[in-house]
Amino acid sequence: MADITRGEDVKALLEAAREATQVLLGASSVTVVAHIDADGVSAASIASTALTRADVPHERKFIRKLDEGEIKQINALHTEAAWLVDLGSSAISKITLPICCVSDHHSIIEDANAGPKRKQGQNDLGSFMERKVHVNPHLFGIDGGQSISGAGVTYLVAKSMSSGNASLAPLAIVGAVGDFQDSANSRLVGLNQSIVQDAVAEGTIEVTRDIRIFGRESRPLARMLEYANDPTLPGLTNRYSECKRFLDDIGIDQQSENGWRSWVELSLDEKREITSRLAERLLNYGKGVKSIRRLIGEVYLLADEEKRTPLHDAKEFATLLNSCGRYDKAEIGLKICQGDRGDALRTADDLLRNHRDTLKNGISWVKKKGVVRRQSLQYFHAETEIPETVVGIVAGMLLGSADSMEDRAQGERVDIDFKVDSSVPIVAFARCVDEDNIKVSARATRELVQKGLDLSIAIRIASERVGGSGGGHRIAAGASIPLGKELEFLDAIESVIIGQLAGYCP
């Protein structure tokens, strides 16, 4: 169901964005603090560009998680203001700089030390010496998990600085699809759709209805089908040779004089034939009309970017940014967002290849080791085999391809007995680099969320019980917990999950 927002809710959110503009433009210097994922890099790029255009001196800082150590570093900054983007809602009360603005979209975590809860639209503009503005859709009754991303909220602040910043709308769209906000409805909805309209009016985004499978621009056809997971394609997902055979059987030429063909090089008739055969396959495997509808949806193309490159399609652009941020190269991603098509893009291409290899190796490792099933969840512990920055992506991919794995388990070519159960959430652990902490990532399906599951609450409660901290969204959340507390954490989060799905929360 599409996110429904009331006019007064949007008005209050926009007023908070204007308040943030007021204090940021009055600051002598600003540090933009951002998360390392695609949404965070996009948000940082929007914030940095807007401040540059407004002649506000600023620095940039990317972080993996906003823990007590990072909060101390932020409070020790030499700039007058901190602008936290795509994070910060759980820590705004702990920032002691004279000015702190947060443009975030994650679920709000109540802070027992924050004093009385602010009413909707009420920010602490207090004295000139201490001003805090919190811009988060959840404060105004708007779903930040679906209606708008961290980059989108930051875009609202930037646009309030200057109408000319409407040119930054494509980056907000990249951030939104990077956070899978187009997944539930096969299109962006809510405030995201308003941002799309801004970009269309600027001529910077083209919206078309097409197949939604990732890799339309840059992957050969068979590879695109092989890695499809939204929806998974029975008998094709994770089976490259079968994908090639499928295309050959329906008479699709997979190569041209320029090499392997991608989806965007096909004629309309070829696209229709493939889509029709895929829909027929889904029906034959009992996947239902819902899966067929997920094949086609809105696709967002960056009008000024070269076709057949990862920058032309918003979803592929987001993956490129992820491949930078997840490997401590978020600044490379930011430079690309700000127009660098030279050294930064070449470095990002190398990082993207490494990112894909890392994900592939991570999935193979989990398949070999297996997952442990408990009453209401399943988990795996990657130790140092999968980087902490991507273990959540691996978990999400495994859960998203659960149906495909079940199909494969019924085939003749499977040499590993492995199955992920999509009826329960998956929890992934990985050792934090150079720390005595464990990174926790949890992923669920939208069906579980519709039944009452809220991972943002579950992971926060469980992590705090073992001396850690966490948060996120209903469908995806993360935490950091002390080493050695994993089983205690699992007991805690499972008790919360059981309660949520039963209609109560302990």
N, C-alpha and C positions, 0 to 999 in steps of 0.2 A: 504494500500500500504506500502510495506517495506520502511524503511528509506534508502536513497541512499546517501552515503558519498563519496566525491572525495579524491583521494590519497593525494593531497596537503593539504586538510583540516585536515585529520588525522595526517599527518606529523607535521603540525603546533601545533595541540593539544598535540602530544607527545613531541614536543620541549618545550612547556610550562610545561609539567609534569617533564621534565628533569631540567628545571630551578627551579621548586619547590624543587626537590631533592637537588639541589646544595645549596640552602639557608637553608633548614631544617637540612641537615647533618652538616652544619657549625654552627648551633645554639648551645649555651651552655645548653639551656633547652627549652622545648616546652610544651604548653598546647593544647591538642586536644579538640576542641569545636564542639559538634555534636548535631543534632536534635534527638528527642526521638522516631521517628518511626523506622520501620524495616530497611529501607534504611540507616537512620542515625546511628543506632546501628551497623549495618554491616560495615559501613564506618569507624566508630570510632574503631572498632575491627581491621580492616585492618591497619589503621594508627598506632594504639598503638603497634600492633605486629611488624610492620615494624620498628618503632623507637626502640623497645626493641632489635630487632635483630641487629640494627645498633649501639647499646650502646648509644643512645641519651636519656638523662634523660627527663622524661615527666610526665605530669599529664593529667587527663581527666575531661571534664566538659560537662554535657548534659543539654540542654535548650529546653524549649517548643517553644519559639519564639525569634527572634533576634530583640528586640526593643531597644529603647534608653537606658533603664535601664540596659539591658544585655551588651550593647556595653560599657557602663561605667565600668561595672564589668570586662569585658575583658581587657580594657585599664589599669585597676588597678592590673592586674596579675603580679606576681613577676618573671614569666618566661620571657626569652628574646623573644620568638616567640609564635605566635598563629597559629595553623593550623585548619582552619574552614572547616568542612566536611559536605556535604549535606546541606549547607547553607552558607551565607556570601557574595554572589554576589552583594547584594544590599547595603552592608555595608563596603566593603573593604577599601574605602577611609576614613572611620571614625575610623579605628583601628590605634592607635598611638604607639603600641609596635614597637620595632626596626625591627622586622621581622613579616610579615603576609603572610601566604599562604592560598588560598581558593581553594578547590576542590569541585565544586558544579555543578549541572546540571539544576537548575531552570532558568526560563526566566530572562534575564538581565533587571534590572530596572535602567534607567538612573538617575544619581545623579547630580543635578544641581550644587552641591558644589564640584564635583569631578575634575573640571578642564577639559581640552581638552580630548576628547574621544580617548582612545588608539586604535591603529590599530591592526588588527589581528596578533597575535603572539608577540605583543610588550608589555612586562612587565617592571615594574620599578625596575631594579636591582641596580640603582643609587649607592649611597655610601654604605659602609659596615654598617653604622649606621642605614640606613632605606631601607629595601628591601621588596617589595611586589610582589607576583606572583599570578596571577589569572588564574586558570585552569578551564575553563567552555566551553563545546562544542558549546554553542550558539555563543561564540566569533569567532568561526572558521567555521560557516555555517553548524553545525551539530545539529540535533534535540535532545536536552537533555530530551525531554519528552518521547522519544521512543527508541533512539539509544543507550543510556547509562545512568545509574543511578548515584546518588551521590557516592554510594559505588564503582561503576565501575570507575568513574573518580579518586577516591582515590586509587583504585587498580593500575591505570596507573602510579600514582606517586610512589606507593610502589614498583611496578615492575621495575621502572627506578632506584630505590635505589639498588636493587639486583635481579638478575634473579631468585634467590631462592624464592622470594616472589610470584612466580607463584603458589605456594601452597595455596595462599589466594584467588584464583579465585572463589572457591565455595561460599565464603562470598559475593563477588560481584554479583554472580548470585542470591543469596538469596535476596540481596538488590533490584535487578532489578525486580524480580517477586513480591517482596513485594510492589513495586511501580506500579504493574500491567503493566509492559512494555512488557509482553508477550501476552497481551490481544488482541490487534488490529489484530495481524497476527497469533494468536494461537501458537506463538513461539517467542523467542527472536531474534531480528534482529540487523543490523548495527554493531556497536562496541561491543555490548553485545554478538553477535555471535562469535566474535574473542576471547572474554573472555571464552566463553563456550569451544572453541577449545583448549585454554590453559588448562582448567580443564580436558578435555578428555585426552589430551596428558599426564597430570600428573597422570591420573588414579583416580582422586578424584570425578569426576562427570560421571554418566551414563545418556545418553540421549536416550529416547525411545518414540515412538508414542503410545499414550494411551488416554483414556478418560481424559478430563481436569477438570472434576468436583472436587471441593475442598473436601478433606476428604478421598481420595483414601486409605490412609495408616491407619488412626486411627478411622474413623467413621464406624459404622455398615452400611450396604448397604442402608437400608431404610432411615436412617438419612442423608446419603450422598445425596440421591435423594431429600429429603425434603428441604434441604438448598441450592440446586442448583440454581444459578442465572446467569450463564454465559455459555450457555443460560439458561433462565428459562424454566422449563418443564411444559407445560400446564396440569393442573389437578393433578400435582404431587408436584411441588414446594409449600412449606408451608402446605402440607397436608400429614402428616405422615401415617395415616391409609390407604390412597390411595396408598402410596408408598409401603407399606407392601403388599397390595392386588395386585398391579402391579407385584411384584416379585413372589408372590404365583401363580398368573395366568400363568406365563411363566415357572413355575417349578423350580425356583431357591431356593435351601435350604439356608435359612438365618442364620441358626445356625449350629455349629459343636460341637464336644465334648469340644472344647476350648472356646466356647461362640459365640457371634454374629460375623458373618463373615464380613470382609471388602473387598473392591474391589480387593486388591492385593492378596487375598487368592483364588480368583476364577480361574477356568480353562480358557484357551483361548476360548473354545467353549461357556462357560457361558458368558464371556465378549462380545463375538460377538453377542450372542442372545439378551442380554440387550441393547447393542448399536443399533442393528437393530430395536428393538421395540421402542426405544426412538426416532430414526430418523423417523420411521413411524408415531409416535404420533405427532411430530413436523410438518410433512407434512399435516397430517389430520386437524391440527388446523391452517393451513395456514401460518406457520411461515417461510416457504421458505428454499431454499438450504443453504442460508447464515447461518442460525441458526444450521443446521445439521453439516456444516463444523466446527462450533465452538465446537462441541462435542469432536472432536479428535484433538490432537496437540502434540507438544513436551512437555515432562515431564522431569524434571531435578531431578535426584536422587543422594544424597550424598553417595558415594560408601562405605565410612567407617562407616556409621551410621547404627544402628539396624533397621531392617524392622519393620513395624507396629508401628513406633513411629513418633511423629511430626518432628523429626530431619532428617528423611530419605528423605522426599519430600521437595524440596526447598520452595514451596508455604506454606506448613504447618510450616516449620522452620521459615519463615517470620512472620507468625501469632503468633508464640510463642514469637518472639522478640517484636512484637507489644504489646503483653500482658504484657511484662515487662516495656517497655518504657512509655507506656501510663499511667502507674500507679506509676510513679516515681521510677522505679526499673530498669532503663536502664543498670546500672552496672551489674545486674544479667544477663541480656541478653549478655552483652559483655563477661562475664566470660564463658558463654556457648559457644559463638563463639570461645573462646580461649581454649576450651577443657574441662571445668569443667562439669563432668557428675555425680557429687555428690549432695551436698547441693544446689548449684545454680540451677541445673535441677529440683530438687524436689520443690524448691520455684517457679520456672517458671511454673511447671505443675499446682500448686495451682493458680497462677496468670492467667493462661490460662483459667481455669474453671471459675474464677471470670470475666474474660474478656468476655467470651461467655454469661454469665448470664447478664452482664451489657448491651451488645449489644441487647440481646433478650428483656430485660426490656425496653431499649430505643426505640426499634421498636414498642413494644406494647404501650408505652406511646404516641408515635406520631400517631399511628393508632387510639387511643382513642380520642386524641385531634384534629386530622386532620391537614391538611395543608391549607394555604391561597393561593388562586390562583390570580395572577395579570395578566396583559396583556401579559407579556413576561417572567415571572418567577413564581415560587411558593416558599413558605417559611414556616418555623415553628420556634417558639421561645421556646427553652427548659428550659429557666431560669436556675435553678440549678438541674433540674430533670435528665439531661444527662450530664456527665462530659465533660468539654470543650475539653479534649484530645481525645474523641471518637465521638463527635457529628458529625464530618465530615464523619467518617466511617458509622454511622447510616444513614446519608443523602445519601451516595453512595449506601448503600445496598437497601434503599427504592427506589432510582431511578433505580437501576439495576433490581429490582424485579417488576417494574411497570407492565409489561405484565402479570406476575403471578397474581398480585392483580386484574387486569381486568378479568382474567379467573375466579378467585374466586368470583368476584362480580356477575358473571352470574350463580353461583352455588346455591345450596340450603342450605349450611351450614354456610353462612356468617351472623354474627350477628352485624357487624360493617360496615357502609357504608363509605368506605375509598378507595381513589384512588390517586395514584401519576401519573402525566402525564409526560411521557418520551419525549414529544415534546418540553418541555421547561426546562431550568436548575432549580435546587433546591438550595435554600439558607437556611442555618441553623444557628441559633443564640444560644449561651449558655453563661451563666454568668461566668466570670473568677473568680477563687477562690481568695479571699482576695484582690480583685482589683475592682476599679470602671470602669472596662472595659468589653466589650463584645467580645467574640470570634465569628468570622464569618467563616463559611465554605461553599464553593460553589462547586457543582458538576454538570457535564453535560454528555451528551452522545457523542460518537465519530461522530455520524451523525450530531449533532449540530456543532461540531468543523469543520467538513468538509464543513459546510455551511458558515463558517467565524467566529464563536464564539471563543473568546480567553478570558477565565476567568482570566488569569494572568494579562492582561491589564485592564479588566473591574473592577476587585476587587481592583487593585492598584489605579486607578483613583477615584473610589467611596470612598474608605477608606480615601484617602488624602483629599477629599472634606469635610469630616466631622471630620478631625483632627486625623485620624488614619494612619495605614500603612498596606500594604499587598502585596501579590504576589503569585507565584506558577507556575502552568502549565496551558496550554490551557484548559484542561479537568477538572482540579481540582485545587482550589486555596483557600487561607485562609487569614484572616486579623484580626487585633485587632482595635476596634473602641471605642470611649467614650460611657459610659452608657447613654442611653436616645437618642442616635443618630440613632437608628435602622431604623425608617421610612424615615428619610432623606437619610440614606445610600441606602435603597431600591429604592428610587426615582432616586438616582444618578446611581446606577449600572444598573437599568433597562433602563435608557436612553442610556447608553453605549451599552448594549446588543442589543437594538433595532437598533442602528446605525450599529453595526457590522454585524448583520444578513441582513441589508438592503444594505450593501456594503460600509458603511462609518463609521467613528468613531468620535464622537463629541469631 
